[in-house]
Amino acid sequence: MELGPTERERADLLLKHLIGGTFDPPWVRDLAASCAISEAEVRSLLRRMAMRGEVFQVVRDLFYARATVARLTSIVAELAAQHEGRIRAADFRDAIGGGRKRAIQILEFFDRVGFTRRIGEGHGLVHTLRGEPPVADGG
């Protein structure tokens, strides 16, 4: 599914903002405001970009660039290697320098795509590596 020239230009602008946000990219409403594109159009274009593998939707209205997801998968793999295969939300939060809620959103995304698996409850909750990352580091 190719994007037309105008769509590609807008997609590149959205990607620039997403990449600039690193582990805390702007929400759809903020992208729409900063890029002067309607929220509906931003949402639609980001979904099409997701089908192309350019971005990943972590939660509703929050998308991450492919390169950022690759970096996040590397961090998860490093944490697993350091902690006997277990990734705790607090360790992941510290590694990405973000808040607890965002760390959990990303880890739950990795659970949904089959990269990690959630084990336990409450303070004993951890994630373990389960499958292939949604994107390899560097790609």
The first five atom37 places (N, CA, C, CB, O) and aatype in JSON, in Angstrom:
{
  "aatype": [12, 6, 10, 7, 14, 16, 6, 1, 6, 1, 0, 3, 10, 10, 10, 11, 8, 10, 9, 7, 7, 16, 13, 3, 14, 14, 17, 19, 1, 3, 10, 0, 0, 15, 4, 0, 9, 15, 6, 0, 6, 19, 1, 15, 10, 10, 1, 1, 12, 0, 12, 1, 7, 6, 19, 13, 5, 19, 19, 1, 3, 10, 13, 18, 0, 1, 0, 16, 19, 0, 1, 10, 16, 15, 9, 19, 0, 6, 10, 0, 0, 5, 8, 6, 7, 1, 9, 1, 0, 0, 3, 13, 1, 3, 0, 9, 7, 7, 7, 1, 11, 1, 0, 9, 5, 9, 10, 6, 13, 13, 3, 1, 19, 7, 13, 16, 1, 1, 9, 7, 6, 7, 8, 7, 10, 19, 8, 16, 10, 1, 7, 6, 14, 14, 19, 0, 3, 7, 7],
  "atom_mask": [
    [1, 1, 1, 1, 1],
    [1, 1, 1, 1, 1],
    [1, 1, 1, 1, 1],
    [1, 1, 1, 0, 1],
    [1, 1, 1, 1, 1],
    [1, 1, 1, 1, 1],
    [1, 1, 1, 1, 1],
    [1, 1, 1, 1, 1],
    [1, 1, 1, 1, 1],
    [1, 1, 1, 1, 1],
    [1, 1, 1, 1, 1],
    [1, 1, 1, 1, 1],
    [1, 1, 1, 1, 1],
    [1, 1, 1, 1, 1],
    [1, 1, 1, 1, 1],
    [1, 1, 1, 1, 1],
    [1, 1, 1, 1, 1],
    [1, 1, 1, 1, 1],
    [1, 1, 1, 1, 1],
    [1, 1, 1, 0, 1],
    [1, 1, 1, 0, 1],
    [1, 1, 1, 1, 1],
    [1, 1, 1, 1, 1],
    [1, 1, 1, 1, 1],
    [1, 1, 1, 1, 1],
    [1, 1, 1, 1, 1],
    [1, 1, 1, 1, 1],
    [1, 1, 1, 1, 1],
    [1, 1, 1, 1, 1],
    [1, 1, 1, 1, 1],
    [1, 1, 1, 1, 1],
    [1, 1, 1, 1, 1],
    [1, 1, 1, 1, 1],
    [1, 1, 1, 1, 1],
    [1, 1, 1, 1, 1],
    [1, 1, 1, 1, 1],
    [1, 1, 1, 1, 1],
    [1, 1, 1, 1, 1],
    [1, 1, 1, 1, 1],
    [1, 1, 1, 1, 1],
    [1, 1, 1, 1, 1],
    [1, 1, 1, 1, 1],
    [1, 1, 1, 1, 1],
    [1, 1, 1, 1, 1],
    [1, 1, 1, 1, 1],
    [1, 1, 1, 1, 1],
    [1, 1, 1, 1, 1],
    [1, 1, 1, 1, 1],
    [1, 1, 1, 1, 1],
    [1, 1, 1, 1, 1],
    [1, 1, 1, 1, 1],
    [1, 1, 1, 1, 1],
    [1, 1, 1, 0, 1],
    [1, 1, 1, 1, 1],
    [1, 1, 1, 1, 1],
    [1, 1, 1, 1, 1],
    [1, 1, 1, 1, 1],
    [1, 1, 1, 1, 1],
    [1, 1, 1, 1, 1],
    [1, 1, 1, 1, 1],
    [1, 1, 1, 1, 1],
    [1, 1, 1, 1, 1],
    [1, 1, 1, 1, 1],
    [1, 1, 1, 1, 1],
    [1, 1, 1, 1, 1],
    [1, 1, 1, 1, 1],
    [1, 1, 1, 1, 1],
    [1, 1, 1, 1, 1],
    [1, 1, 1, 1, 1],
    [1, 1, 1, 1, 1],
    [1, 1, 1, 1, 1],
    [1, 1, 1, 1, 1],
    [1, 1, 1, 1, 1],
    [1, 1, 1, 1, 1],
    [1, 1, 1, 1, 1],
    [1, 1, 1, 1, 1],
    [1, 1, 1, 1, 1],
    [1, 1, 1, 1, 1],
    [1, 1, 1, 1, 1],
    [1, 1, 1, 1, 1],
    [1, 1, 1, 1, 1],
    [1, 1, 1, 1, 1],
    [1, 1, 1, 1, 1],
    [1, 1, 1, 1, 1],
    [1, 1, 1, 0, 1],
    [1, 1, 1, 1, 1],
    [1, 1, 1, 1, 1],
    [1, 1, 1, 1, 1],
    [1, 1, 1, 1, 1],
    [1, 1, 1, 1, 1],
    [1, 1, 1, 1, 1],
    [1, 1, 1, 1, 1],
    [1, 1, 1, 1, 1],
    [1, 1, 1, 1, 1],
    [1, 1, 1, 1, 1],
    [1, 1, 1, 1, 1],
    [1, 1, 1, 0, 1],
    [1, 1, 1, 0, 1],
    [1, 1, 1, 0, 1],
    [1, 1, 1, 1, 1],
    [1, 1, 1, 1, 1],
    [1, 1, 1, 1, 1],
    [1, 1, 1, 1, 1],
    [1, 1, 1, 1, 1],
    [1, 1, 1, 1, 1],
    [1, 1, 1, 1, 1],
    [1, 1, 1, 1, 1],
    [1, 1, 1, 1, 1],
    [1, 1, 1, 1, 1],
    [1, 1, 1, 1, 1],
    [1, 1, 1, 1, 1],
    [1, 1, 1, 1, 1],
    [1, 1, 1, 1, 1],
    [1, 1, 1, 0, 1],
    [1, 1, 1, 1, 1],
    [1, 1, 1, 1, 1],
    [1, 1, 1, 1, 1],
    [1, 1, 1, 1, 1],
    [1, 1, 1, 1, 1],
    [1, 1, 1, 0, 1],
    [1, 1, 1, 1, 1],
    [1, 1, 1, 0, 1],
    [1, 1, 1, 1, 1],
    [1, 1, 1, 0, 1],
    [1, 1, 1, 1, 1],
    [1, 1, 1, 1, 1],
    [1, 1, 1, 1, 1],
    [1, 1, 1, 1, 1],
    [1, 1, 1, 1, 1],
    [1, 1, 1, 1, 1],
    [1, 1, 1, 0, 1],
    [1, 1, 1, 1, 1],
    [1, 1, 1, 1, 1],
    [1, 1, 1, 1, 1],
    [1, 1, 1, 1, 1],
    [1, 1, 1, 1, 1],
    [1, 1, 1, 1, 1],
    [1, 1, 1, 0, 1],
    [1, 1, 1, 0, 1]
  ],
  "atom_positions": [
    [[0.84, -1.17, 0.0], [0.0, 0.0, 0.0], [0.89, 1.25, 0.0], [-0.96, -0.01, 1.22], [1.39, 1.68, 1.03]],
    [[1.06, 1.78, -1.17], [1.89, 2.97, -1.3], [1.13, 4.21, -0.85], [2.36, 3.14, -2.76], [-0.09, 4.28, -0.93]],
    [[1.87, 5.16, -0.38], [1.29, 6.45, -0.01], [1.54, 7.42, -1.16], [1.91, 7.0, 1.34], [2.6, 7.4, -1.78]],
    [[0.54, 8.25, -1.44], [0.71, 9.27, -2.47], [1.73, 10.31, -2.03], [0.0, 0.0, 0.0], [2.12, 10.33, -0.86]],
    [[2.17, 11.17, -2.93], [3.2, 12.17, -2.6], [2.83, 13.07, -1.41], [3.47, 13.03, -3.8], [3.68, 13.33, -0.56]],
    [[1.59, 13.54, -1.35], [1.17, 14.4, -0.24], [1.13, 13.59, 1.05], [-0.21, 15.02, -0.53], [1.57, 14.06, 2.1]],
    [[0.6, 12.37, 0.96], [0.55, 11.51, 2.15], [1.96, 11.18, 2.64], [-0.23, 10.2, 1.84], [2.22, 11.18, 3.84]],
    [[2.85, 10.9, 1.71], [4.23, 10.57, 2.08], [4.89, 11.74, 2.79], [5.06, 10.17, 0.83], [5.61, 11.56, 3.77]],
    [[4.64, 12.93, 2.28], [5.19, 14.14, 2.89], [4.67, 14.3, 4.33], [4.84, 15.39, 2.04], [5.43, 14.6, 5.25]],
    [[3.37, 14.09, 4.49], [2.78, 14.18, 5.83], [3.28, 13.05, 6.73], [1.25, 14.15, 5.75], [3.55, 13.27, 7.91]],
    [[3.39, 11.86, 6.17], [3.9, 10.71, 6.94], [5.32, 10.99, 7.43], [3.86, 9.41, 6.08], [5.66, 10.69, 8.58]],
    [[6.14, 11.55, 6.57], [7.52, 11.86, 6.96], [7.55, 12.91, 8.07], [8.32, 12.36, 5.74], [8.38, 12.84, 8.97]],
    [[6.64, 13.87, 8.01], [6.55, 14.89, 9.05], [6.14, 14.23, 10.38], [5.53, 16.0, 8.65], [6.72, 14.53, 11.42]],
    [[5.15, 13.35, 10.33], [4.72, 12.64, 11.55], [5.86, 11.8, 12.11], [3.49, 11.74, 11.25], [6.1, 11.79, 13.32]],
    [[6.57, 11.1, 11.23], [7.71, 10.28, 11.68], [8.77, 11.13, 12.36], [8.33, 9.54, 10.49], [9.33, 10.73, 13.39]],
    [[9.04, 12.3, 11.8], [10.04, 13.2, 12.39], [9.66, 13.53, 13.83], [10.18, 14.49, 11.55], [10.51, 13.52, 14.72]],
    [[8.39, 13.83, 14.05], [7.92, 14.16, 15.41], [7.96, 12.94, 16.33], [6.49, 14.73, 15.35], [8.33, 13.05, 17.49]],
    [[7.57, 11.78, 15.8], [7.59, 10.56, 16.61], [9.02, 10.21, 17.02], [6.95, 9.39, 15.86], [9.28, 9.88, 18.17]],
    [[9.94, 10.26, 16.07], [11.34, 9.94, 16.36], [11.92, 10.97, 17.33], [12.18, 9.92, 15.04], [12.68, 10.61, 18.23]],
    [[11.55, 12.23, 17.16], [12.02, 13.28, 18.06], [11.57, 13.07, 19.49], [0.0, 0.0, 0.0], [12.24, 13.51, 20.43]],
    [[10.44, 12.42, 19.67], [9.93, 12.15, 21.02], [10.56, 10.94, 21.68], [0.0, 0.0, 0.0], [10.26, 10.64, 22.84]],
    [[11.42, 10.24, 20.97], [12.07, 9.0, 21.42], [11.1, 8.12, 22.19], [13.29, 9.32, 22.31], [10.13, 7.63, 21.6]],
    [[11.34, 7.9, 23.48], [10.53, 6.95, 24.24], [9.23, 7.57, 24.76], [11.33, 6.4, 25.4], [8.43, 6.89, 25.4]],
    [[9.02, 8.86, 24.5], [7.8, 9.55, 24.91], [7.27, 10.37, 23.73], [8.06, 10.47, 26.15], [7.25, 11.6, 23.77]],
    [[6.83, 9.67, 22.67], [6.39, 10.39, 21.47], [5.08, 11.14, 21.72], [6.22, 9.43, 20.3], [4.34, 10.82, 22.65]],
    [[4.8, 12.13, 20.88], [3.56, 12.89, 21.04], [2.33, 12.03, 20.72], [3.57, 14.13, 20.14], [2.37, 11.13, 19.88]],
    [[1.25, 12.34, 21.42], [-0.04, 11.7, 21.17], [-0.61, 12.23, 19.86], [-1.03, 11.94, 22.35], [-0.16, 13.25, 19.35]],
    [[-1.6, 11.53, 19.32], [-2.23, 11.93, 18.06], [-2.68, 13.39, 18.11], [-3.41, 11.02, 17.74], [-2.44, 14.14, 17.16]],
    [[-3.34, 13.8, 19.18], [-3.86, 15.19, 19.25], [-2.72, 16.2, 19.18], [-4.67, 15.4, 20.54], [-2.86, 17.27, 18.57]],
    [[-1.58, 15.87, 19.79], [-0.43, 16.78, 19.76], [0.23, 16.79, 18.39], [0.59, 16.4, 20.84], [0.67, 17.83, 17.9]],
    [[0.29, 15.62, 17.76], [0.82, 15.54, 16.39], [-0.05, 16.38, 15.46], [0.87, 14.07, 15.89], [0.46, 17.14, 14.63]],
    [[-1.37, 16.25, 15.6], [-2.29, 17.0, 14.75], [-2.07, 18.5, 14.91], [-3.76, 16.64, 15.09], [-2.02, 19.24, 13.93]],
    [[-1.94, 18.94, 16.15], [-1.74, 20.37, 16.41], [-0.41, 20.85, 15.85], [-1.82, 20.65, 17.91], [-0.35, 21.9, 15.21]],
    [[0.66, 20.11, 16.1], [1.98, 20.59, 15.68], [2.2, 20.47, 14.17], [3.07, 19.82, 16.41], [3.03, 21.18, 13.61]],
    [[1.46, 19.57, 13.51], [1.64, 19.38, 12.07], [0.53, 20.03, 11.25], [1.71, 17.9, 11.75], [0.54, 19.97, 10.02]],
    [[-0.44, 20.66, 11.93], [-1.57, 21.31, 11.26], [-2.33, 20.34, 10.35], [-1.07, 22.51, 10.44], [-2.65, 20.65, 9.2]],
    [[-2.59, 19.15, 10.9], [-3.36, 18.11, 10.2], [-4.48, 17.7, 11.17], [-2.44, 16.86, 9.77], [-4.26, 17.66, 12.38]],
    [[-5.65, 17.4, 10.66], [-6.75, 17.02, 11.55], [-6.41, 15.72, 12.29], [-8.07, 16.86, 10.75], [-5.67, 14.88, 11.78]],
    [[-6.97, 15.57, 13.49], [-6.74, 14.36, 14.28], [-7.17, 13.12, 13.5], [-7.49, 14.43, 15.62], [-6.48, 12.1, 13.51]],
    [[-8.32, 13.2, 12.84], [-8.82, 12.05, 12.09], [-7.85, 11.65, 10.99], [-10.2, 12.36, 11.48], [-7.6, 10.47, 10.76]],
    [[-7.29, 12.65, 10.31], [-6.35, 12.36, 9.23], [-5.04, 11.8, 9.79], [-6.07, 13.63, 8.4], [-4.45, 10.89, 9.21]],
    [[-4.57, 12.34, 10.92], [-3.35, 11.82, 11.56], [-3.58, 10.36, 11.94], [-2.96, 12.68, 12.81], [-2.73, 9.51, 11.67]],
    [[-4.71, 10.08, 12.58], [-5.03, 8.71, 12.99], [-5.04, 7.76, 11.8], [-6.38, 8.68, 13.69], [-4.45, 6.68, 11.84]],
    [[-5.72, 8.18, 10.74], [-5.84, 7.35, 9.54], [-4.47, 7.1, 8.9], [-6.78, 8.03, 8.53], [-4.15, 5.97, 8.53]],
    [[-3.69, 8.14, 8.79], [-2.36, 8.01, 8.17], [-1.45, 7.14, 9.04], [-1.73, 9.4, 7.96], [-0.7, 6.32, 8.51]],
    [[-1.49, 7.32, 10.35], [-0.66, 6.5, 11.23], [-1.06, 5.02, 11.16], [-0.77, 6.99, 12.68], [-0.2, 4.14, 11.2]],
    [[-2.34, 4.75, 11.04], [-2.79, 3.35, 10.9], [-2.27, 2.75, 9.59], [-4.33, 3.26, 10.94], [-1.85, 1.59, 9.56]],
    [[-2.31, 3.53, 8.53], [-1.77, 3.04, 7.25], [-0.26, 2.84, 7.34], [-2.1, 4.03, 6.1], [0.27, 1.87, 6.8]],
    [[0.42, 3.74, 8.04], [1.86, 3.6, 8.25], [2.15, 2.35, 9.08], [2.45, 4.86, 8.94], [3.16, 1.67, 8.87]],
    [[1.27, 2.05, 10.04], [1.43, 0.85, 10.87], [1.3, -0.4, 10.0], [0.4, 0.83, 12.02], [2.04, -1.37, 10.19]],
    [[0.36, -0.4, 9.07], [0.2, -1.55, 8.17], [1.45, -1.74, 7.31], [-1.04, -1.37, 7.26], [1.76, -2.86, 6.9]],
    [[2.15, -0.67, 7.05], [3.39, -0.71, 6.27], [4.61, -1.04, 7.13], [3.61, 0.62, 5.56], [5.71, -1.25, 6.61]],
    [[4.42, -1.09, 8.46], [5.53, -1.4, 9.36], [6.42, -0.22, 9.7], [0.0, 0.0, 0.0], [7.51, -0.39, 10.24]],
    [[5.96, 0.99, 9.38], [6.76, 2.18, 9.67], [6.61, 2.64, 11.11], [6.37, 3.31, 8.73], [7.53, 3.21, 11.69]],
    [[5.44, 2.38, 11.69], [5.16, 2.74, 13.08], [4.41, 1.59, 13.74], [4.32, 4.07, 13.16], [3.9, 0.69, 13.07]],
    [[4.37, 1.62, 15.07], [3.64, 0.62, 15.85], [2.71, 1.36, 16.79], [4.61, -0.33, 16.63], [3.1, 2.33, 17.43]],
    [[1.46, 0.88, 16.88], [0.49, 1.47, 17.79], [0.6, 0.76, 19.13], [-0.96, 1.37, 17.22], [0.3, -0.43, 19.24]],
    [[1.04, 1.49, 20.16], [1.25, 0.92, 21.49], [-0.07, 0.93, 22.28], [2.35, 1.69, 22.25], [-0.45, -0.08, 22.87]],
    [[-0.74, 2.05, 22.28], [-2.09, 2.17, 22.83], [-2.86, 3.1, 21.9], [-2.08, 2.73, 24.33], [-2.29, 3.67, 20.97]],
    [[-4.15, 3.24, 22.15], [-4.96, 4.13, 21.3], [-4.32, 5.52, 21.26], [-6.43, 4.21, 21.82], [-4.01, 6.11, 22.3]],
    [[-4.14, 6.02, 20.07], [-3.61, 7.36, 19.83], [-2.15, 7.56, 20.24], [-4.46, 8.36, 20.54], [-1.7, 8.7, 20.38]],
    [[-1.42, 6.47, 20.45], [0.01, 6.59, 20.76], [0.79, 5.61, 19.89], [0.28, 6.31, 22.28], [0.65, 4.39, 20.01]],
    [[1.6, 6.17, 19.01], [2.35, 5.39, 18.05], [3.85, 5.63, 18.25], [1.93, 5.74, 16.6], [4.27, 6.72, 18.65]],
    [[4.63, 4.59, 17.97], [6.08, 4.69, 18.06], [6.69, 4.39, 16.7], [6.64, 3.7, 19.14], [6.21, 3.52, 15.97]],
    [[7.74, 5.12, 16.35], [8.45, 4.88, 15.11], [9.14, 3.51, 15.17], [9.48, 6.0, 14.84], [9.52, 3.06, 16.25]],
    [[9.3, 2.89, 14.04], [9.93, 1.57, 13.94], [11.3, 1.54, 14.62], [10.07, 1.17, 12.46], [11.61, 0.6, 15.36]],
    [[12.12, 2.55, 14.37], [13.47, 2.57, 14.95], [13.42, 2.65, 16.47], [14.28, 3.77, 14.39], [14.26, 2.07, 17.15]],
    [[12.44, 3.36, 17.01], [12.3, 3.48, 18.46], [11.87, 2.14, 19.06], [11.28, 4.57, 18.83], [12.38, 1.74, 20.11]],
    [[10.95, 1.45, 18.4], [10.53, 0.12, 18.87], [11.72, -0.84, 18.85], [9.36, -0.44, 18.0], [11.87, -1.67, 19.74]],
    [[12.56, -0.72, 17.84], [13.76, -1.56, 17.77], [14.66, -1.29, 18.98], [14.54, -1.31, 16.46], [15.19, -2.23, 19.58]],
    [[14.83, -0.03, 19.33], [15.65, 0.31, 20.5], [15.02, -0.23, 21.78], [15.84, 1.84, 20.62], [15.72, -0.74, 22.65]],
    [[13.71, -0.13, 21.88], [13.01, -0.63, 23.07], [13.15, -2.15, 23.19], [11.52, -0.24, 23.02], [13.3, -2.67, 24.3]],
    [[13.11, -2.87, 22.06], [13.27, -4.33, 22.13], [14.67, -4.68, 22.61], [12.99, -4.97, 20.74], [14.85, -5.65, 23.34]],
    [[15.66, -3.9, 22.21], [17.03, -4.14, 22.68], [17.13, -3.93, 24.18], [18.02, -3.21, 21.95], [17.8, -4.7, 24.87]],
    [[16.48, -2.9, 24.69], [16.5, -2.64, 26.13], [15.85, -3.79, 26.88], [15.79, -1.3, 26.46], [16.37, -4.24, 27.9]],
    [[14.71, -4.26, 26.39], [14.02, -5.39, 27.03], [14.93, -6.62, 27.04], [12.69, -5.72, 26.29], [15.05, -7.3, 28.06]],
    [[15.57, -6.9, 25.91], [16.46, -8.07, 25.83], [17.65, -7.93, 26.78], [16.97, -8.25, 24.38], [18.05, -8.9, 27.42]],
    [[18.21, -6.73, 26.88], [19.33, -6.5, 27.81], [18.89, -6.71, 29.25], [19.9, -5.08, 27.63], [19.6, -7.34, 30.04]],
    [[17.73, -6.18, 29.61], [17.22, -6.35, 30.97], [16.99, -7.83, 31.27], [15.91, -5.55, 31.18], [17.31, -8.3, 32.36]],
    [[16.43, -8.55, 30.32], [16.19, -9.98, 30.51], [17.51, -10.71, 30.74], [15.45, -10.59, 29.3], [17.6, -11.58, 31.6]],
    [[18.53, -10.34, 29.98], [19.84, -10.99, 30.12], [20.47, -10.68, 31.48], [20.78, -10.53, 29.0], [21.17, -11.53, 32.04]],
    [[20.23, -9.5, 32.01], [20.81, -9.09, 33.29], [20.05, -9.65, 34.5], [20.85, -7.59, 33.38], [20.61, -9.75, 35.59]],
    [[18.78, -10.0, 34.3], [17.93, -10.38, 35.44], [17.3, -11.76, 35.27], [16.84, -9.35, 35.62], [16.12, -11.95, 35.54]],
    [[18.1, -12.71, 34.83], [17.67, -14.12, 34.72], [16.38, -14.27, 33.92], [17.47, -14.71, 36.11], [15.5, -15.05, 34.28]],
    [[16.28, -13.52, 32.84], [15.15, -13.65, 31.94], [13.92, -12.86, 32.32], [0.0, 0.0, 0.0], [12.91, -12.9, 31.62]],
    [[14.0, -12.14, 33.43], [12.82, -11.41, 33.91], [12.97, -9.9, 33.7], [12.59, -11.7, 35.4], [14.03, -9.32, 33.95]],
    [[11.89, -9.29, 33.25], [11.88, -7.85, 33.05], [10.82, -7.27, 33.99], [11.58, -7.47, 31.54], [9.64, -7.56, 33.85]],
    [[11.26, -6.45, 34.92], [10.32, -5.78, 35.84], [10.01, -4.4, 35.28], [10.92, -5.66, 37.29], [10.88, -3.74, 34.7]],
    [[8.76, -3.98, 35.44], [8.34, -2.67, 34.93], [9.22, -1.55, 35.48], [6.86, -2.4, 35.28], [9.56, -0.61, 34.76]],
    [[9.6, -1.64, 36.76], [10.42, -0.59, 37.36], [11.79, -0.5, 36.7], [10.58, -0.83, 38.87], [12.3, 0.6, 36.47]],
    [[12.39, -1.65, 36.4], [13.71, -1.65, 35.73], [13.59, -1.07, 34.32], [14.29, -3.09, 35.68], [14.43, -0.3, 33.87]],
    [[12.52, -1.46, 33.63], [12.3, -0.96, 32.27], [12.05, 0.54, 32.3], [11.11, -1.69, 31.6], [12.59, 1.29, 31.48]],
    [[11.23, 0.99, 33.25], [10.95, 2.43, 33.42], [12.26, 3.2, 33.61], [10.0, 2.67, 34.64], [12.48, 4.23, 32.97]],
    [[13.12, 2.7, 34.49], [14.4, 3.37, 34.74], [15.27, 3.38, 33.49], [15.14, 2.68, 35.9], [15.96, 4.36, 33.22]],
    [[15.24, 2.29, 32.74], [16.09, 2.19, 31.54], [15.65, 3.16, 30.45], [16.06, 0.76, 31.0], [16.49, 3.67, 29.7]],
    [[14.34, 3.43, 30.36], [13.88, 4.34, 29.31], [13.7, 5.77, 29.81], [12.57, 3.84, 28.73], [13.43, 6.68, 29.03]],
    [[13.85, 5.95, 31.12], [13.75, 7.3, 31.68], [12.36, 7.89, 31.6], [0.0, 0.0, 0.0], [12.21, 9.1, 31.48]],
    [[11.36, 7.06, 31.67], [9.99, 7.54, 31.58], [9.22, 7.25, 32.84], [0.0, 0.0, 0.0], [9.79, 6.91, 33.88]],
    [[7.92, 7.37, 32.74], [7.06, 7.1, 33.87], [6.64, 5.64, 33.92], [0.0, 0.0, 0.0], [6.8, 4.9, 32.95]],
    [[6.1, 5.24, 35.06], [5.67, 3.86, 35.26], [4.55, 3.48, 34.28], [5.2, 3.65, 36.7], [4.57, 2.4, 33.69]],
    [[3.58, 4.38, 34.12], [2.44, 4.08, 33.24], [2.91, 3.81, 31.82], [1.44, 5.25, 33.25], [2.47, 2.84, 31.2]],
    [[3.81, 4.64, 31.31], [4.31, 4.45, 29.95], [5.09, 3.14, 29.83], [5.21, 5.63, 29.53], [4.95, 2.42, 28.85]],
    [[5.91, 2.83, 30.83], [6.67, 1.58, 30.8], [5.72, 0.38, 30.72], [7.57, 1.45, 32.05], [5.96, -0.56, 29.96]],
    [[4.66, 0.43, 31.49], [3.69, -0.67, 31.48], [2.96, -0.74, 30.14], [2.66, -0.5, 32.63], [2.73, -1.83, 29.62]],
    [[2.62, 0.4, 29.57], [1.96, 0.41, 28.25], [2.85, -0.27, 27.21], [1.64, 1.85, 27.81], [2.37, -1.06, 26.39]],
    [[4.14, 0.03, 27.24], [5.06, -0.55, 26.25], [5.22, -2.05, 26.51], [6.44, 0.16, 26.31], [5.18, -2.84, 25.57]],
    [[5.39, -2.44, 27.78], [5.53, -3.87, 28.08], [4.27, -4.64, 27.71], [5.85, -4.07, 29.57], [4.36, -5.77, 27.22]],
    [[3.1, -4.06, 27.93], [1.85, -4.73, 27.54], [1.75, -4.84, 26.01], [0.64, -3.96, 28.1], [1.22, -5.82, 25.5]],
    [[2.24, -3.84, 25.3], [2.3, -3.92, 23.84], [3.18, -5.1, 23.43], [2.85, -2.6, 23.22], [2.81, -5.88, 22.55]],
    [[4.34, -5.24, 24.06], [5.22, -6.36, 23.74], [4.57, -7.7, 24.08], [6.55, -6.22, 24.49], [4.79, -8.69, 23.38]],
    [[3.76, -7.74, 25.13], [3.0, -8.96, 25.45], [2.02, -9.26, 24.31], [2.24, -8.8, 26.79], [1.92, -10.41, 23.87]],
    [[1.29, -8.24, 23.85], [0.28, -8.44, 22.79], [0.89, -8.94, 21.49], [-0.46, -7.14, 22.53], [0.29, -9.76, 20.79]],
    [[2.09, -8.45, 21.15], [2.7, -8.86, 19.88], [3.52, -10.14, 20.03], [3.58, -7.74, 19.34], [4.12, -10.6, 19.06]],
    [[3.55, -10.7, 21.24], [4.2, -11.98, 21.44], [5.69, -11.93, 21.71], [0.0, 0.0, 0.0], [6.34, -12.98, 21.73]],
    [[6.25, -10.75, 21.91], [7.68, -10.64, 22.22], [7.96, -11.01, 23.66], [8.18, -9.21, 21.93], [8.97, -11.64, 23.97]],
    [[7.05, -10.61, 24.56], [7.18, -10.95, 25.97], [5.91, -11.63, 26.45], [7.49, -9.69, 26.82], [4.9, -11.65, 25.76]],
    [[5.99, -12.18, 27.66], [4.83, -12.79, 28.3], [4.77, -12.29, 29.73], [4.91, -14.35, 28.26], [5.78, -12.23, 30.43]],
    [[3.59, -11.92, 30.15], [3.37, -11.44, 31.51], [3.22, -12.64, 32.44], [2.11, -10.52, 31.59], [2.47, -13.58, 32.15]],
    [[3.94, -12.6, 33.56], [3.88, -13.69, 34.54], [3.69, -13.08, 35.93], [5.17, -14.58, 34.48], [4.38, -12.13, 36.29]],
    [[2.76, -13.63, 36.7], [2.56, -13.18, 38.07], [1.59, -12.03, 38.17], [0.0, 0.0, 0.0], [1.02, -11.58, 37.17]],
    [[1.42, -11.56, 39.39], [0.51, -10.45, 39.68], [1.15, -9.52, 40.7], [-0.87, -10.97, 40.2], [2.12, -9.89, 41.36]],
    [[0.6, -8.32, 40.82], [1.04, -7.38, 41.84], [2.53, -7.12, 41.8], [0.0, 0.0, 0.0], [3.12, -6.9, 40.74]],
    [[3.14, -7.15, 42.99], [4.58, -6.87, 43.07], [5.43, -7.99, 42.47], [4.99, -6.65, 44.52], [6.6, -7.78, 42.17]],
    [[4.85, -9.15, 42.3], [5.57, -10.27, 41.69], [5.48, -10.31, 40.18], [0.0, 0.0, 0.0], [6.02, -11.21, 39.54]],
    [[4.77, -9.33, 39.6], [4.58, -9.31, 38.15], [5.89, -9.05, 37.42], [3.54, -8.26, 37.76], [6.6, -8.09, 37.74]],
    [[6.2, -9.89, 36.46], [7.36, -9.69, 35.59], [6.95, -10.06, 34.17], [8.59, -10.55, 36.07], [5.88, -10.63, 33.94]],
    [[7.79, -9.72, 33.24], [7.61, -10.11, 31.85], [8.84, -10.93, 31.48], [7.42, -8.86, 30.89], [9.95, -10.64, 31.92]],
    [[8.64, -11.95, 30.66], [9.76, -12.75, 30.18], [9.75, -12.74, 28.66], [9.68, -14.21, 30.73], [8.71, -12.53, 28.03]],
    [[10.91, -12.96, 28.08], [10.98, -13.03, 26.62], [10.23, -14.27, 26.17], [12.46, -13.05, 26.11], [10.35, -15.33, 26.78]],
    [[9.47, -14.14, 25.1], [8.66, -15.25, 24.63], [8.91, -15.57, 23.17], [7.2, -14.96, 24.84], [8.94, -16.74, 22.78]],
    [[9.11, -14.55, 22.37], [9.23, -14.78, 20.92], [10.14, -13.75, 20.29], [0.0, 0.0, 0.0], [10.94, -13.08, 20.94]],
    [[9.97, -13.66, 19.0], [10.78, -12.71, 18.22], [10.29, -11.29, 18.44], [10.74, -13.07, 16.7], [9.08, -11.07, 18.6]],
    [[11.19, -10.31, 18.47], [10.75, -8.92, 18.59], [9.96, -8.5, 17.36], [11.97, -7.98, 18.79], [10.14, -9.08, 16.29]],
    [[9.08, -7.52, 17.5], [8.29, -7.06, 16.37], [9.15, -6.44, 15.27], [7.27, -6.06, 16.82], [8.74, -6.36, 14.12]],
    [[10.36, -6.0, 15.64], [11.3, -5.43, 14.68], [12.7, -5.61, 15.27], [11.0, -3.89, 14.38], [12.9, -5.46, 16.48]],
    [[13.64, -5.95, 14.42], [15.02, -6.14, 14.9], [15.69, -4.79, 15.11], [15.84, -6.99, 13.92], [15.37, -3.82, 14.42]],
    [[16.62, -4.73, 16.06], [17.33, -3.47, 16.33], [18.06, -3.04, 15.06], [18.32, -3.64, 17.52], [18.67, -3.83, 14.35]],
    [[17.98, -1.74, 14.83], [18.64, -1.18, 13.66], [17.72, -1.16, 12.44], [0.0, 0.0, 0.0], [18.11, -0.66, 11.39]],
    [[16.5, -1.71, 12.58], [15.65, -1.73, 11.41], [14.34, -1.23, 11.69], [0.0, 0.0, 0.0], [13.49, -1.18, 10.8]]
  ]
}
